[in-house]
């Protein structure tokens, strides 16, 4: 399966890493602090993160 994503607006940056419970906005389990997070055009189930000048898709973690 080959999905293509179009980067949209910058949502923010990772603020905390190694978080495994009680997530807050821009917490991550593995991504490093400062990694930029972008929305994906016409999708709300994925975000794009900028790693080593490449855009990498991640499933969006949604609570509630």
Jmol script that loads the backbone (N, CA, C; Angstrom):
load data "model"
ATOM      1  N   UNK A   1       0.852  -1.180   0.000  1.00  0.00           N
ATOM      2  CA  UNK A   1       0.000   0.000   0.000  1.00  0.00           C
ATOM      3  C   UNK A   1       0.891   1.234   0.000  1.00  0.00           C
ATOM      4  N   UNK A   2       0.683   2.099  -0.957  1.00  0.00           N
ATOM      5  CA  UNK A   2       1.495   3.304  -1.083  1.00  0.00           C
ATOM      6  C   UNK A   2       0.592   4.525  -0.976  1.00  0.00           C
ATOM      7  N   UNK A   3       0.601   5.183   0.172  1.00  0.00           N
ATOM      8  CA  UNK A   3      -0.210   6.377   0.389  1.00  0.00           C
ATOM      9  C   UNK A   3       0.653   7.616   0.194  1.00  0.00           C
ATOM     10  N   UNK A   4       0.054   8.647  -0.395  1.00  0.00           N
ATOM     11  CA  UNK A   4       0.752   9.913  -0.549  1.00  0.00           C
ATOM     12  C   UNK A   4       0.045  10.962   0.300  1.00  0.00           C
ATOM     13  N   UNK A   5       0.841  11.793   0.969  1.00  0.00           N
ATOM     14  CA  UNK A   5       0.305  12.821   1.848  1.00  0.00           C
ATOM     15  C   UNK A   5       0.829  14.178   1.419  1.00  0.00           C
ATOM     16  N   UNK A   6      -0.016  15.191   1.539  1.00  0.00           N
ATOM     17  CA  UNK A   6       0.379  16.560   1.232  1.00  0.00           C
ATOM     18  C   UNK A   6       0.455  17.346   2.531  1.00  0.00           C
ATOM     19  N   UNK A   7       1.640  17.908   2.807  1.00  0.00           N
ATOM     20  CA  UNK A   7       1.847  18.698   4.021  1.00  0.00           C
ATOM     21  C   UNK A   7       0.954  19.921   3.998  1.00  0.00           C
ATOM     22  N   UNK A   8       0.343  20.200   5.151  1.00  0.00           N
ATOM     23  CA  UNK A   8      -0.523  21.354   5.293  1.00  0.00           C
ATOM     24  C   UNK A   8       0.090  22.286   6.335  1.00  0.00           C
ATOM     25  N   UNK A   9      -0.676  22.744   7.273  1.00  0.00           N
ATOM     26  CA  UNK A   9      -0.222  23.724   8.265  1.00  0.00           C
ATOM     27  C   UNK A   9       0.649  23.100   9.353  1.00  0.00           C
ATOM     28  N   UNK A  10       1.590  23.888   9.858  1.00  0.00           N
ATOM     29  CA  UNK A  10       2.385  23.456  11.014  1.00  0.00           C
ATOM     30  C   UNK A  10       1.488  23.504  12.239  1.00  0.00           C
ATOM     31  N   UNK A  11       1.435  22.384  12.957  1.00  0.00           N
ATOM     32  CA  UNK A  11       0.613  22.300  14.164  1.00  0.00           C
ATOM     33  C   UNK A  11       1.398  22.686  15.410  1.00  0.00           C
ATOM     34  N   UNK A  12       2.701  22.402  15.403  1.00  0.00           N
ATOM     35  CA  UNK A  12       3.540  22.690  16.565  1.00  0.00           C
ATOM     36  C   UNK A  12       4.793  21.852  16.529  1.00  0.00           C
ATOM     37  N   UNK A  13       5.416  21.706  17.703  1.00  0.00           N
ATOM     38  CA  UNK A  13       6.644  20.923  17.847  1.00  0.00           C
ATOM     39  C   UNK A  13       6.523  20.010  19.055  1.00  0.00           C
ATOM     40  N   UNK A  14       7.217  18.894  19.013  1.00  0.00           N
ATOM     41  CA  UNK A  14       7.232  17.975  20.145  1.00  0.00           C
ATOM     42  C   UNK A  14       7.854  18.691  21.345  1.00  0.00           C
ATOM     43  N   UNK A  15       7.145  18.649  22.479  1.00  0.00           N
ATOM     44  CA  UNK A  15       7.597  19.336  23.688  1.00  0.00           C
ATOM     45  C   UNK A  15       8.199  18.385  24.720  1.00  0.00           C
ATOM     46  N   UNK A  16       7.710  17.131  24.732  1.00  0.00           N
ATOM     47  CA  UNK A  16       8.194  16.130  25.684  1.00  0.00           C
ATOM     48  C   UNK A  16       8.332  14.796  24.966  1.00  0.00           C
ATOM     49  N   UNK A  17       9.338  14.018  25.369  1.00  0.00           N
ATOM     50  CA  UNK A  17       9.541  12.712  24.768  1.00  0.00           C
ATOM     51  C   UNK A  17       9.605  11.643  25.858  1.00  0.00           C
ATOM     52  N   UNK A  18       9.588  10.383  25.456  1.00  0.00           N
ATOM     53  CA  UNK A  18       9.584   9.248  26.379  1.00  0.00           C
ATOM     54  C   UNK A  18       8.331   9.205  27.248  1.00  0.00           C
ATOM     55  N   UNK A  19       7.238   9.793  26.771  1.00  0.00           N
ATOM     56  CA  UNK A  19       5.977   9.792  27.505  1.00  0.00           C
ATOM     57  C   UNK A  19       5.254   8.479  27.206  1.00  0.00           C
ATOM     58  N   UNK A  20       4.797   7.773  28.247  1.00  0.00           N
ATOM     59  CA  UNK A  20       4.102   6.507  28.031  1.00  0.00           C
ATOM     60  C   UNK A  20       2.670   6.510  28.579  1.00  0.00           C
ATOM     61  N   UNK A  21       2.313   7.520  29.360  1.00  0.00           N
ATOM     62  CA  UNK A  21       0.928   7.649  29.817  1.00  0.00           C
ATOM     63  C   UNK A  21       0.658   9.112  30.146  1.00  0.00           C
ATOM     64  N   UNK A  22      -0.610   9.421  30.292  1.00  0.00           N
ATOM     65  CA  UNK A  22      -1.046  10.797  30.562  1.00  0.00           C
ATOM     66  C   UNK A  22      -0.503  11.766  29.507  1.00  0.00           C
ATOM     67  N   UNK A  23      -0.720  11.410  28.230  1.00  0.00           N
ATOM     68  CA  UNK A  23      -0.265  12.259  27.126  1.00  0.00           C
ATOM     69  C   UNK A  23      -0.923  13.627  27.163  1.00  0.00           C
ATOM     70  N   UNK A  24      -0.152  14.635  26.796  1.00  0.00           N
ATOM     71  CA  UNK A  24      -0.646  15.988  26.574  1.00  0.00           C
ATOM     72  C   UNK A  24      -0.310  16.332  25.123  1.00  0.00           C
ATOM     73  N   UNK A  25      -0.875  17.423  24.625  1.00  0.00           N
ATOM     74  CA  UNK A  25      -0.569  17.846  23.265  1.00  0.00           C
ATOM     75  C   UNK A  25       0.939  17.969  23.072  1.00  0.00           C
ATOM     76  N   UNK A  26       1.419  17.423  21.983  1.00  0.00           N
ATOM     77  CA  UNK A  26       2.816  17.467  21.558  1.00  0.00           C
ATOM     78  C   UNK A  26       3.762  16.688  22.468  1.00  0.00           C
ATOM     79  N   UNK A  27       3.224  15.675  23.150  1.00  0.00           N
ATOM     80  CA  UNK A  27       4.034  14.660  23.824  1.00  0.00           C
ATOM     81  C   UNK A  27       4.313  13.548  22.820  1.00  0.00           C
ATOM     82  N   UNK A  28       5.407  12.826  23.002  1.00  0.00           N
ATOM     83  CA  UNK A  28       5.749  11.714  22.107  1.00  0.00           C
ATOM     84  C   UNK A  28       6.405  10.594  22.898  1.00  0.00           C
ATOM     85  N   UNK A  29       6.303   9.395  22.369  1.00  0.00           N
ATOM     86  CA  UNK A  29       6.985   8.261  22.994  1.00  0.00           C
ATOM     87  C   UNK A  29       8.411   8.145  22.493  1.00  0.00           C
ATOM     88  N   UNK A  30       8.635   8.450  21.219  1.00  0.00           N
ATOM     89  CA  UNK A  30       9.954   8.253  20.617  1.00  0.00           C
ATOM     90  C   UNK A  30      10.508   9.528  19.976  1.00  0.00           C
ATOM     91  N   UNK A  31       9.665  10.315  19.347  1.00  0.00           N
ATOM     92  CA  UNK A  31      10.145  11.505  18.637  1.00  0.00           C
ATOM     93  C   UNK A  31      10.864  12.451  19.592  1.00  0.00           C
ATOM     94  N   UNK A  32      11.882  13.104  19.073  1.00  0.00           N
ATOM     95  CA  UNK A  32      12.698  14.004  19.892  1.00  0.00           C
ATOM     96  C   UNK A  32      12.037  15.368  20.077  1.00  0.00           C
ATOM     97  N   UNK A  33      12.347  16.016  21.165  1.00  0.00           N
ATOM     98  CA  UNK A  33      11.878  17.369  21.427  1.00  0.00           C
ATOM     99  C   UNK A  33      12.317  18.271  20.273  1.00  0.00           C
ATOM    100  N   UNK A  34      11.404  19.100  19.794  1.00  0.00           N
ATOM    101  CA  UNK A  34      11.707  20.032  18.715  1.00  0.00           C
ATOM    102  C   UNK A  34      11.294  19.558  17.335  1.00  0.00           C
ATOM    103  N   UNK A  35      10.926  18.274  17.190  1.00  0.00           N
ATOM    104  CA  UNK A  35      10.476  17.766  15.894  1.00  0.00           C
ATOM    105  C   UNK A  35       9.180  18.490  15.518  1.00  0.00           C
ATOM    106  N   UNK A  36       9.128  19.019  14.296  1.00  0.00           N
ATOM    107  CA  UNK A  36       7.967  19.764  13.835  1.00  0.00           C
ATOM    108  C   UNK A  36       6.869  18.810  13.372  1.00  0.00           C
ATOM    109  N   UNK A  37       5.614  19.174  13.709  1.00  0.00           N
ATOM    110  CA  UNK A  37       4.451  18.358  13.382  1.00  0.00           C
ATOM    111  C   UNK A  37       3.526  19.182  12.473  1.00  0.00           C
ATOM    112  N   UNK A  38       3.091  18.558  11.357  1.00  0.00           N
ATOM    113  CA  UNK A  38       2.244  19.231  10.373  1.00  0.00           C
ATOM    114  C   UNK A  38       0.953  18.454  10.157  1.00  0.00           C
ATOM    115  N   UNK A  39      -0.112  19.184   9.855  1.00  0.00           N
ATOM    116  CA  UNK A  39      -1.349  18.521   9.456  1.00  0.00           C
ATOM    117  C   UNK A  39      -1.185  18.017   8.023  1.00  0.00           C
ATOM    118  N   UNK A  40      -2.101  17.117   7.635  1.00  0.00           N
ATOM    119  CA  UNK A  40      -2.092  16.550   6.289  1.00  0.00           C
ATOM    120  C   UNK A  40      -3.330  17.064   5.571  1.00  0.00           C
ATOM    121  N   UNK A  41      -3.148  17.558   4.366  1.00  0.00           N
ATOM    122  CA  UNK A  41      -4.247  18.086   3.570  1.00  0.00           C
ATOM    123  C   UNK A  41      -5.299  17.003   3.348  1.00  0.00           C
ATOM    124  N   UNK A  42      -6.550  17.319   3.662  1.00  0.00           N
ATOM    125  CA  UNK A  42      -7.706  16.445   3.453  1.00  0.00           C
ATOM    126  C   UNK A  42      -7.710  15.168   4.287  1.00  0.00           C
ATOM    127  N   UNK A  43      -6.913  15.109   5.367  1.00  0.00           N
ATOM    128  CA  UNK A  43      -6.907  13.934   6.252  1.00  0.00           C
ATOM    129  C   UNK A  43      -6.761  14.422   7.682  1.00  0.00           C
ATOM    130  N   UNK A  44      -7.446  13.754   8.597  1.00  0.00           N
ATOM    131  CA  UNK A  44      -7.263  14.092  10.007  1.00  0.00           C
ATOM    132  C   UNK A  44      -6.806  12.884  10.816  1.00  0.00           C
ATOM    133  N   UNK A  45      -6.554  11.767  10.134  1.00  0.00           N
ATOM    134  CA  UNK A  45      -6.101  10.562  10.819  1.00  0.00           C
ATOM    135  C   UNK A  45      -4.583  10.395  10.798  1.00  0.00           C
ATOM    136  N   UNK A  46      -3.891  11.278  10.093  1.00  0.00           N
ATOM    137  CA  UNK A  46      -2.433  11.259  10.028  1.00  0.00           C
ATOM    138  C   UNK A  46      -1.887  12.660  10.258  1.00  0.00           C
ATOM    139  N   UNK A  47      -0.646  12.719  10.727  1.00  0.00           N
ATOM    140  CA  UNK A  47       0.136  13.951  10.740  1.00  0.00           C
ATOM    141  C   UNK A  47       1.460  13.634  10.064  1.00  0.00           C
ATOM    142  N   UNK A  48       2.165  14.665   9.656  1.00  0.00           N
ATOM    143  CA  UNK A  48       3.508  14.505   9.110  1.00  0.00           C
ATOM    144  C   UNK A  48       4.491  15.125  10.088  1.00  0.00           C
ATOM    145  N   UNK A  49       5.623  14.457  10.298  1.00  0.00           N
ATOM    146  CA  UNK A  49       6.664  15.015  11.147  1.00  0.00           C
ATOM    147  C   UNK A  49       7.931  15.158  10.318  1.00  0.00           C
ATOM    148  N   UNK A  50       8.696  16.184  10.606  1.00  0.00           N
ATOM    149  CA  UNK A  50       9.920  16.467   9.869  1.00  0.00           C
ATOM    150  C   UNK A  50      11.111  15.845  10.595  1.00  0.00           C
ATOM    151  N   UNK A  51      11.689  14.806   9.979  1.00  0.00           N
ATOM    152  CA  UNK A  51      12.852  14.123  10.542  1.00  0.00           C
ATOM    153  C   UNK A  51      13.948  14.091   9.491  1.00  0.00           C
ATOM    154  N   UNK A  52      15.098  14.657   9.808  1.00  0.00           N
ATOM    155  CA  UNK A  52      16.232  14.689   8.875  1.00  0.00           C
ATOM    156  C   UNK A  52      15.818  15.224   7.511  1.00  0.00           C
ATOM    157  N   UNK A  53      15.068  16.310   7.507  1.00  0.00           N
ATOM    158  CA  UNK A  53      14.604  16.971   6.284  1.00  0.00           C
ATOM    159  C   UNK A  53      13.708  16.101   5.421  1.00  0.00           C
ATOM    160  N   UNK A  54      13.068  15.093   6.017  1.00  0.00           N
ATOM    161  CA  UNK A  54      12.102  14.255   5.317  1.00  0.00           C
ATOM    162  C   UNK A  54      10.787  14.311   6.081  1.00  0.00           C
ATOM    163  N   UNK A  55       9.681  14.257   5.349  1.00  0.00           N
ATOM    164  CA  UNK A  55       8.372  14.238   5.977  1.00  0.00           C
ATOM    165  C   UNK A  55       7.948  12.784   6.164  1.00  0.00           C
ATOM    166  N   UNK A  56       7.685  12.416   7.422  1.00  0.00           N
ATOM    167  CA  UNK A  56       7.349  11.039   7.785  1.00  0.00           C
ATOM    168  C   UNK A  56       5.922  11.019   8.327  1.00  0.00           C
ATOM    169  N   UNK A  57       5.038  10.151   7.765  1.00  0.00           N
ATOM    170  CA  UNK A  57       3.667  10.101   8.266  1.00  0.00           C
ATOM    171  C   UNK A  57       3.554   9.307   9.559  1.00  0.00           C
ATOM    172  N   UNK A  58       2.698   9.772  10.441  1.00  0.00           N
ATOM    173  CA  UNK A  58       2.372   9.095  11.702  1.00  0.00           C
ATOM    174  C   UNK A  58       0.864   9.118  11.864  1.00  0.00           C
ATOM    175  N   UNK A  59       0.318   8.057  12.441  1.00  0.00           N
ATOM    176  CA  UNK A  59      -1.096   8.102  12.816  1.00  0.00           C
ATOM    177  C   UNK A  59      -1.264   9.179  13.866  1.00  0.00           C
ATOM    178  N   UNK A  60      -2.301   9.968  13.724  1.00  0.00           N
ATOM    179  CA  UNK A  60      -2.599  10.992  14.716  1.00  0.00           C
ATOM    180  C   UNK A  60      -3.175  10.316  15.956  1.00  0.00           C
ATOM    181  N   UNK A  61      -2.666  10.643  17.128  1.00  0.00           N
ATOM    182  CA  UNK A  61      -3.165  10.099  18.391  1.00  0.00           C
ATOM    183  C   UNK A  61      -4.264  11.030  18.879  1.00  0.00           C
ATOM    184  N   UNK A  62      -5.468  10.503  18.951  1.00  0.00           N
ATOM    185  CA  UNK A  62      -6.616  11.307  19.357  1.00  0.00           C
ATOM    186  C   UNK A  62      -7.207  10.716  20.616  1.00  0.00           C
ATOM    187  N   UNK A  63      -7.387  11.554  21.616  1.00  0.00           N
ATOM    188  CA  UNK A  63      -8.014  11.099  22.864  1.00  0.00           C
ATOM    189  C   UNK A  63      -9.496  11.372  22.831  1.00  0.00           C
ATOM    190  N   UNK A  64     -10.226  10.643  23.653  1.00  0.00           N
ATOM    191  CA  UNK A  64     -11.638  10.924  23.832  1.00  0.00           C
ATOM    192  C   UNK A  64     -12.460  10.040  23.058  1.00  0.00           C
TER     193      UNK A  64
END
end "model"
wireframe off; spacefill off
backbone 0.3
color backbone group
